[in-house]
């Protein structure tokens, strides 16, 4: 389990979208703006230990 607190960062999510097709497509479908990336962050990244680890490494 990650001890580092995970917080939304638009730049990190944009980098994540460059690496992950699912994240990219979900954000595009929602408008590809900051709100879209927040929705994807909260629904896909938070709570998934693997995705959290990748996100924190960006």
PDB file of N, CA, C and O in Angstrom:
ATOM      1  N   UNK A   1       0.829  -1.177   0.000  1.00  0.00           N
ATOM      2  CA  UNK A   1       0.000   0.000   0.000  1.00  0.00           C
ATOM      3  C   UNK A   1       0.876   1.245   0.000  1.00  0.00           C
ATOM      4  O   UNK A   1       1.927   1.278   0.640  1.00  0.00           O
ATOM      5  N   UNK A   2       0.435   2.262  -0.720  1.00  0.00           N
ATOM      6  CA  UNK A   2       1.191   3.490  -0.852  1.00  0.00           C
ATOM      7  C   UNK A   2       1.011   4.353   0.384  1.00  0.00           C
ATOM      8  O   UNK A   2      -0.107   4.548   0.862  1.00  0.00           O
ATOM      9  N   UNK A   3       2.138   4.875   0.905  1.00  0.00           N
ATOM     10  CA  UNK A   3       2.060   5.751   2.057  1.00  0.00           C
ATOM     11  C   UNK A   3       1.993   7.208   1.623  1.00  0.00           C
ATOM     12  O   UNK A   3       1.580   8.070   2.398  1.00  0.00           O
ATOM     13  N   UNK A   4       2.400   7.487   0.378  1.00  0.00           N
ATOM     14  CA  UNK A   4       2.345   8.838  -0.157  1.00  0.00           C
ATOM     15  C   UNK A   4       0.903   9.185  -0.504  1.00  0.00           C
ATOM     16  O   UNK A   4       0.190   8.380  -1.104  1.00  0.00           O
ATOM     17  N   UNK A   5       0.481  10.385  -0.124  1.00  0.00           N
ATOM     18  CA  UNK A   5      -0.885  10.823  -0.427  1.00  0.00           C
ATOM     19  C   UNK A   5      -0.983  11.145  -1.912  1.00  0.00           C
ATOM     20  O   UNK A   5      -0.139  11.849  -2.465  1.00  0.00           O
ATOM     21  N   UNK A   6      -2.011  10.627  -2.539  1.00  0.00           N
ATOM     22  CA  UNK A   6      -2.203  10.846  -3.962  1.00  0.00           C
ATOM     23  C   UNK A   6      -3.168  12.007  -4.163  1.00  0.00           C
ATOM     24  O   UNK A   6      -4.277  12.008  -3.628  1.00  0.00           O
ATOM     25  N   UNK A   7      -2.734  12.993  -4.941  1.00  0.00           N
ATOM     26  CA  UNK A   7      -3.537  14.171  -5.217  1.00  0.00           C
ATOM     27  C   UNK A   7      -3.547  14.434  -6.709  1.00  0.00           C
ATOM     28  O   UNK A   7      -2.586  14.123  -7.414  1.00  0.00           O
ATOM     29  N   UNK A   8      -4.637  15.008  -7.183  1.00  0.00           N
ATOM     30  CA  UNK A   8      -4.782  15.303  -8.600  1.00  0.00           C
ATOM     31  C   UNK A   8      -3.780  16.363  -9.053  1.00  0.00           C
ATOM     32  O   UNK A   8      -3.592  17.389  -8.399  1.00  0.00           O
ATOM     33  N   UNK A   9      -3.146  16.087 -10.183  1.00  0.00           N
ATOM     34  CA  UNK A   9      -2.245  17.035 -10.833  1.00  0.00           C
ATOM     35  C   UNK A   9      -2.503  16.911 -12.330  1.00  0.00           C
ATOM     36  O   UNK A   9      -2.282  15.850 -12.914  1.00  0.00           O
ATOM     37  N   UNK A  10      -2.968  17.985 -12.950  1.00  0.00           N
ATOM     38  CA  UNK A  10      -3.342  17.954 -14.364  1.00  0.00           C
ATOM     39  C   UNK A  10      -2.178  17.527 -15.246  1.00  0.00           C
ATOM     40  O   UNK A  10      -2.361  16.713 -16.151  1.00  0.00           O
ATOM     41  N   UNK A  11      -0.997  18.054 -15.004  1.00  0.00           N
ATOM     42  CA  UNK A  11       0.167  17.722 -15.833  1.00  0.00           C
ATOM     43  C   UNK A  11       0.492  16.231 -15.735  1.00  0.00           C
ATOM     44  O   UNK A  11       0.795  15.593 -16.743  1.00  0.00           O
ATOM     45  N   UNK A  12       0.430  15.681 -14.527  1.00  0.00           N
ATOM     46  CA  UNK A  12       0.681  14.244 -14.364  1.00  0.00           C
ATOM     47  C   UNK A  12      -0.359  13.420 -15.104  1.00  0.00           C
ATOM     48  O   UNK A  12      -0.026  12.417 -15.736  1.00  0.00           O
ATOM     49  N   UNK A  13      -1.613  13.836 -15.028  1.00  0.00           N
ATOM     50  CA  UNK A  13      -2.667  13.091 -15.725  1.00  0.00           C
ATOM     51  C   UNK A  13      -2.494  13.182 -17.235  1.00  0.00           C
ATOM     52  O   UNK A  13      -2.764  12.211 -17.941  1.00  0.00           O
ATOM     53  N   UNK A  14      -2.057  14.310 -17.737  1.00  0.00           N
ATOM     54  CA  UNK A  14      -1.802  14.430 -19.170  1.00  0.00           C
ATOM     55  C   UNK A  14      -0.642  13.529 -19.583  1.00  0.00           C
ATOM     56  O   UNK A  14      -0.688  12.909 -20.645  1.00  0.00           O
ATOM     57  N   UNK A  15       0.393  13.453 -18.754  1.00  0.00           N
ATOM     58  CA  UNK A  15       1.506  12.529 -19.026  1.00  0.00           C
ATOM     59  C   UNK A  15       1.032  11.083 -18.982  1.00  0.00           C
ATOM     60  O   UNK A  15       1.442  10.254 -19.794  1.00  0.00           O
ATOM     61  N   UNK A  16       0.166  10.797 -18.023  1.00  0.00           N
ATOM     62  CA  UNK A  16      -0.383   9.445 -17.887  1.00  0.00           C
ATOM     63  C   UNK A  16      -1.160   9.077 -19.152  1.00  0.00           C
ATOM     64  O   UNK A  16      -1.050   7.956 -19.649  1.00  0.00           O
ATOM     65  N   UNK A  17      -1.942  10.019 -19.667  1.00  0.00           N
ATOM     66  CA  UNK A  17      -2.738   9.780 -20.869  1.00  0.00           C
ATOM     67  C   UNK A  17      -1.847   9.492 -22.081  1.00  0.00           C
ATOM     68  O   UNK A  17      -2.238   8.742 -22.976  1.00  0.00           O
ATOM     69  N   UNK A  18      -0.660  10.082 -22.110  1.00  0.00           N
ATOM     70  CA  UNK A  18       0.280   9.810 -23.197  1.00  0.00           C
ATOM     71  C   UNK A  18       0.770   8.361 -23.152  1.00  0.00           C
ATOM     72  O   UNK A  18       1.117   7.787 -24.185  1.00  0.00           O
ATOM     73  N   UNK A  19       0.797   7.776 -21.962  1.00  0.00           N
ATOM     74  CA  UNK A  19       1.300   6.411 -21.779  1.00  0.00           C
ATOM     75  C   UNK A  19       0.217   5.347 -21.770  1.00  0.00           C
ATOM     76  O   UNK A  19       0.493   4.180 -22.045  1.00  0.00           O
ATOM     77  N   UNK A  20      -1.016   5.737 -21.456  1.00  0.00           N
ATOM     78  CA  UNK A  20      -2.082   4.764 -21.254  1.00  0.00           C
ATOM     79  C   UNK A  20      -3.273   5.079 -22.156  1.00  0.00           C
ATOM     80  O   UNK A  20      -3.910   6.122 -22.007  1.00  0.00           O
ATOM     81  N   UNK A  21      -3.570   4.187 -23.082  1.00  0.00           N
ATOM     82  CA  UNK A  21      -4.623   4.420 -24.071  1.00  0.00           C
ATOM     83  C   UNK A  21      -6.005   4.535 -23.430  1.00  0.00           C
ATOM     84  O   UNK A  21      -6.813   5.352 -23.871  1.00  0.00           O
ATOM     85  N   UNK A  22      -6.294   3.741 -22.404  1.00  0.00           N
ATOM     86  CA  UNK A  22      -7.599   3.813 -21.745  1.00  0.00           C
ATOM     87  C   UNK A  22      -7.809   5.183 -21.100  1.00  0.00           C
ATOM     88  O   UNK A  22      -8.860   5.799 -21.271  1.00  0.00           O
ATOM     89  N   UNK A  23      -6.819   5.648 -20.369  1.00  0.00           N
ATOM     90  CA  UNK A  23      -6.893   6.962 -19.728  1.00  0.00           C
ATOM     91  C   UNK A  23      -7.083   8.033 -20.801  1.00  0.00           C
ATOM     92  O   UNK A  23      -7.910   8.932 -20.651  1.00  0.00           O
ATOM     93  N   UNK A  24      -6.322   7.933 -21.869  1.00  0.00           N
ATOM     94  CA  UNK A  24      -6.410   8.906 -22.961  1.00  0.00           C
ATOM     95  C   UNK A  24      -7.806   8.946 -23.567  1.00  0.00           C
ATOM     96  O   UNK A  24      -8.391  10.017 -23.724  1.00  0.00           O
ATOM     97  N   UNK A  25      -8.338   7.775 -23.905  1.00  0.00           N
ATOM     98  CA  UNK A  25      -9.656   7.712 -24.544  1.00  0.00           C
ATOM     99  C   UNK A  25     -10.766   8.184 -23.609  1.00  0.00           C
ATOM    100  O   UNK A  25     -11.696   8.864 -24.043  1.00  0.00           O
ATOM    101  N   UNK A  26     -10.675   7.829 -22.342  1.00  0.00           N
ATOM    102  CA  UNK A  26     -11.693   8.266 -21.387  1.00  0.00           C
ATOM    103  C   UNK A  26     -11.693   9.786 -21.269  1.00  0.00           C
ATOM    104  O   UNK A  26     -12.754  10.411 -21.269  1.00  0.00           O
ATOM    105  N   UNK A  27     -10.508  10.380 -21.168  1.00  0.00           N
ATOM    106  CA  UNK A  27     -10.412  11.832 -21.063  1.00  0.00           C
ATOM    107  C   UNK A  27     -10.941  12.494 -22.332  1.00  0.00           C
ATOM    108  O   UNK A  27     -11.643  13.503 -22.259  1.00  0.00           O
ATOM    109  N   UNK A  28     -10.612  11.936 -23.484  1.00  0.00           N
ATOM    110  CA  UNK A  28     -11.109  12.490 -24.748  1.00  0.00           C
ATOM    111  C   UNK A  28     -12.630  12.434 -24.810  1.00  0.00           C
ATOM    112  O   UNK A  28     -13.277  13.397 -25.220  1.00  0.00           O
ATOM    113  N   UNK A  29     -13.189  11.314 -24.405  1.00  0.00           N
ATOM    114  CA  UNK A  29     -14.644  11.159 -24.431  1.00  0.00           C
ATOM    115  C   UNK A  29     -15.354  12.157 -23.516  1.00  0.00           C
ATOM    116  O   UNK A  29     -16.509  12.513 -23.754  1.00  0.00           O
ATOM    117  N   UNK A  30     -14.667  12.602 -22.478  1.00  0.00           N
ATOM    118  CA  UNK A  30     -15.262  13.524 -21.512  1.00  0.00           C
ATOM    119  C   UNK A  30     -14.926  14.988 -21.796  1.00  0.00           C
ATOM    120  O   UNK A  30     -15.325  15.873 -21.039  1.00  0.00           O
ATOM    121  N   UNK A  31     -14.199  15.244 -22.873  1.00  0.00           N
ATOM    122  CA  UNK A  31     -13.928  16.623 -23.244  1.00  0.00           C
ATOM    123  C   UNK A  31     -12.472  17.026 -23.214  1.00  0.00           C
ATOM    124  O   UNK A  31     -12.128  18.124 -23.652  1.00  0.00           O
ATOM    125  N   UNK A  32     -11.605  16.162 -22.705  1.00  0.00           N
ATOM    126  CA  UNK A  32     -10.159  16.379 -22.694  1.00  0.00           C
ATOM    127  C   UNK A  32      -9.752  17.690 -22.010  1.00  0.00           C
ATOM    128  O   UNK A  32      -8.755  18.305 -22.387  1.00  0.00           O
ATOM    129  N   UNK A  33     -10.520  18.113 -21.010  1.00  0.00           N
ATOM    130  CA  UNK A  33     -10.169  19.306 -20.251  1.00  0.00           C
ATOM    131  C   UNK A  33      -9.842  18.906 -18.812  1.00  0.00           C
ATOM    132  O   UNK A  33      -9.827  17.721 -18.479  1.00  0.00           O
ATOM    133  N   UNK A  34      -9.584  19.886 -17.974  1.00  0.00           N
ATOM    134  CA  UNK A  34      -9.188  19.578 -16.592  1.00  0.00           C
ATOM    135  C   UNK A  34     -10.260  18.773 -15.869  1.00  0.00           C
ATOM    136  O   UNK A  34      -9.945  17.832 -15.140  1.00  0.00           O
ATOM    137  N   UNK A  35     -11.536  19.139 -16.069  1.00  0.00           N
ATOM    138  CA  UNK A  35     -12.631  18.409 -15.432  1.00  0.00           C
ATOM    139  C   UNK A  35     -12.626  16.945 -15.859  1.00  0.00           C
ATOM    140  O   UNK A  35     -12.820  16.052 -15.034  1.00  0.00           O
ATOM    141  N   UNK A  36     -12.406  16.704 -17.139  1.00  0.00           N
ATOM    142  CA  UNK A  36     -12.375  15.332 -17.658  1.00  0.00           C
ATOM    143  C   UNK A  36     -11.252  14.530 -17.006  1.00  0.00           C
ATOM    144  O   UNK A  36     -11.447  13.377 -16.620  1.00  0.00           O
ATOM    145  N   UNK A  37     -10.090  15.138 -16.888  1.00  0.00           N
ATOM    146  CA  UNK A  37      -8.961  14.439 -16.274  1.00  0.00           C
ATOM    147  C   UNK A  37      -9.209  14.174 -14.783  1.00  0.00           C
ATOM    148  O   UNK A  37      -8.774  13.150 -14.257  1.00  0.00           O
ATOM    149  N   UNK A  38      -9.904  15.091 -14.102  1.00  0.00           N
ATOM    150  CA  UNK A  38     -10.247  14.861 -12.684  1.00  0.00           C
ATOM    151  C   UNK A  38     -11.191  13.677 -12.543  1.00  0.00           C
ATOM    152  O   UNK A  38     -11.036  12.851 -11.643  1.00  0.00           O
ATOM    153  N   UNK A  39     -12.170  13.599 -13.436  1.00  0.00           N
ATOM    154  CA  UNK A  39     -13.128  12.487 -13.390  1.00  0.00           C
ATOM    155  C   UNK A  39     -12.400  11.166 -13.609  1.00  0.00           C
ATOM    156  O   UNK A  39     -12.627  10.202 -12.877  1.00  0.00           O
ATOM    157  N   UNK A  40     -11.534  11.118 -14.605  1.00  0.00           N
ATOM    158  CA  UNK A  40     -10.785   9.893 -14.896  1.00  0.00           C
ATOM    159  C   UNK A  40      -9.856   9.548 -13.732  1.00  0.00           C
ATOM    160  O   UNK A  40      -9.737   8.382 -13.354  1.00  0.00           O
ATOM    161  N   UNK A  41      -9.203  10.554 -13.170  1.00  0.00           N
ATOM    162  CA  UNK A  41      -8.318  10.352 -12.022  1.00  0.00           C
ATOM    163  C   UNK A  41      -9.075   9.703 -10.868  1.00  0.00           C
ATOM    164  O   UNK A  41      -8.629   8.706 -10.300  1.00  0.00           O
ATOM    165  N   UNK A  42     -10.233  10.284 -10.527  1.00  0.00           N
ATOM    166  CA  UNK A  42     -11.003   9.777  -9.391  1.00  0.00           C
ATOM    167  C   UNK A  42     -11.641   8.419  -9.659  1.00  0.00           C
ATOM    168  O   UNK A  42     -11.805   7.623  -8.734  1.00  0.00           O
ATOM    169  N   UNK A  43     -11.997   8.146 -10.896  1.00  0.00           N
ATOM    170  CA  UNK A  43     -12.680   6.890 -11.187  1.00  0.00           C
ATOM    171  C   UNK A  43     -11.727   5.742 -11.515  1.00  0.00           C
ATOM    172  O   UNK A  43     -12.061   4.580 -11.285  1.00  0.00           O
ATOM    173  N   UNK A  44     -10.562   6.049 -12.042  1.00  0.00           N
ATOM    174  CA  UNK A  44      -9.662   4.979 -12.495  1.00  0.00           C
ATOM    175  C   UNK A  44      -8.374   4.860 -11.684  1.00  0.00           C
ATOM    176  O   UNK A  44      -7.929   3.749 -11.395  1.00  0.00           O
ATOM    177  N   UNK A  45      -7.778   5.976 -11.317  1.00  0.00           N
ATOM    178  CA  UNK A  45      -6.465   5.935 -10.672  1.00  0.00           C
ATOM    179  C   UNK A  45      -6.580   5.723  -9.163  1.00  0.00           C
ATOM    180  O   UNK A  45      -5.944   4.828  -8.607  1.00  0.00           O
ATOM    181  N   UNK A  46      -7.393   6.546  -8.509  1.00  0.00           N
ATOM    182  CA  UNK A  46      -7.531   6.462  -7.051  1.00  0.00           C
ATOM    183  C   UNK A  46      -8.148   5.111  -6.673  1.00  0.00           C
ATOM    184  O   UNK A  46      -9.213   4.737  -7.165  1.00  0.00           O
ATOM    185  N   UNK A  47      -7.463   4.404  -5.804  1.00  0.00           N
ATOM    186  CA  UNK A  47      -7.965   3.109  -5.349  1.00  0.00           C
ATOM    187  C   UNK A  47      -7.371   1.922  -6.082  1.00  0.00           C
ATOM    188  O   UNK A  47      -7.543   0.785  -5.644  1.00  0.00           O
ATOM    189  N   UNK A  48      -6.677   2.158  -7.188  1.00  0.00           N
ATOM    190  CA  UNK A  48      -6.022   1.082  -7.936  1.00  0.00           C
ATOM    191  C   UNK A  48      -4.523   1.193  -7.655  1.00  0.00           C
ATOM    192  O   UNK A  48      -3.859   2.093  -8.169  1.00  0.00           O
ATOM    193  N   UNK A  49      -3.999   0.292  -6.853  1.00  0.00           N
ATOM    194  CA  UNK A  49      -2.615   0.412  -6.388  1.00  0.00           C
ATOM    195  C   UNK A  49      -1.607   0.452  -7.538  1.00  0.00           C
ATOM    196  O   UNK A  49      -0.620   1.184  -7.456  1.00  0.00           O
ATOM    197  N   UNK A  50      -1.827  -0.304  -8.591  1.00  0.00           N
ATOM    198  CA  UNK A  50      -0.897  -0.289  -9.722  1.00  0.00           C
ATOM    199  C   UNK A  50      -0.926   1.073 -10.421  1.00  0.00           C
ATOM    200  O   UNK A  50       0.125   1.654 -10.689  1.00  0.00           O
ATOM    201  N   UNK A  51      -2.112   1.576 -10.714  1.00  0.00           N
ATOM    202  CA  UNK A  51      -2.224   2.870 -11.386  1.00  0.00           C
ATOM    203  C   UNK A  51      -1.733   4.001 -10.489  1.00  0.00           C
ATOM    204  O   UNK A  51      -1.136   4.962 -10.974  1.00  0.00           O
ATOM    205  N   UNK A  52      -1.975   3.897  -9.206  1.00  0.00           N
ATOM    206  CA  UNK A  52      -1.464   4.905  -8.270  1.00  0.00           C
ATOM    207  C   UNK A  52       0.056   4.932  -8.302  1.00  0.00           C
ATOM    208  O   UNK A  52       0.658   6.006  -8.325  1.00  0.00           O
ATOM    209  N   UNK A  53       0.677   3.765  -8.304  1.00  0.00           N
ATOM    210  CA  UNK A  53       2.139   3.674  -8.342  1.00  0.00           C
ATOM    211  C   UNK A  53       2.693   4.332  -9.618  1.00  0.00           C
ATOM    212  O   UNK A  53       3.661   5.090  -9.571  1.00  0.00           O
ATOM    213  N   UNK A  54       2.051   4.022 -10.759  1.00  0.00           N
ATOM    214  CA  UNK A  54       2.493   4.615 -12.027  1.00  0.00           C
ATOM    215  C   UNK A  54       2.323   6.125 -11.982  1.00  0.00           C
ATOM    216  O   UNK A  54       3.233   6.868 -12.348  1.00  0.00           O
ATOM    217  N   UNK A  55       1.156   6.578 -11.534  1.00  0.00           N
ATOM    218  CA  UNK A  55       0.860   8.009 -11.453  1.00  0.00           C
ATOM    219  C   UNK A  55       1.899   8.738 -10.587  1.00  0.00           C
ATOM    220  O   UNK A  55       2.403   9.792 -10.973  1.00  0.00           O
ATOM    221  N   UNK A  56       2.207   8.181  -9.440  1.00  0.00           N
ATOM    222  CA  UNK A  56       3.160   8.829  -8.536  1.00  0.00           C
ATOM    223  C   UNK A  56       4.569   8.863  -9.121  1.00  0.00           C
ATOM    224  O   UNK A  56       5.377   9.707  -8.732  1.00  0.00           O
ATOM    225  N   UNK A  57       4.870   7.964 -10.042  1.00  0.00           N
ATOM    226  CA  UNK A  57       6.203   7.939 -10.642  1.00  0.00           C
ATOM    227  C   UNK A  57       6.357   8.948 -11.769  1.00  0.00           C
ATOM    228  O   UNK A  57       7.470   9.185 -12.238  1.00  0.00           O
ATOM    229  N   UNK A  58       5.261   9.542 -12.207  1.00  0.00           N
ATOM    230  CA  UNK A  58       5.320  10.495 -13.330  1.00  0.00           C
ATOM    231  C   UNK A  58       5.843  11.847 -12.892  1.00  0.00           C
ATOM    232  O   UNK A  58       5.956  12.760 -13.710  1.00  0.00           O
TER     233      UNK A  58
END
